[in-house]
Amino acid sequence: MAGGRYPYPKHVWSPSGGWWTQPANWKSNTVVAVGIAGTIVAAAWKYSAENEERHSRPTGWIPSQLWAKEFKDGEVYGKK
């Protein structure tokens, strides 16, 4: 065991909140952070899928064939 809480210097600043922090609103902060990160990932994914362009025919199946505009006509490269 690590032991109990011990006296710590009060003048030390920590970006994470210091020793033994447990903010009252950590759950809502986590939800907000996950929501923002999810929005950024979704926007990047959408932009990437809309602008993806293959300059050579894939030799096998690739996951982006499921969402890329280039493959929306039903043609799936690499499948026989």
VENBELBEL-V550151 format. One record per backbone hydrogen bond with DSSP energy under -1.0 kcal/mol. CO is the residue of the C=O (numbers start at 1). NH is the residue of the N-H. If there is no record, write none. Layout:
co/nh
CO/NH
CO/NH
This chain:
co/nh
14/17
23/26
25/29
26/30
27/31
28/32
29/33
30/34
31/35
32/36
33/37
34/38
35/39
36/40
37/41
38/42
39/43
40/44
41/45
42/46
43/47
44/48
45/49
46/50
47/51
49/69
62/65
63/66
64/68
68/71
69/72
71/74
76/79
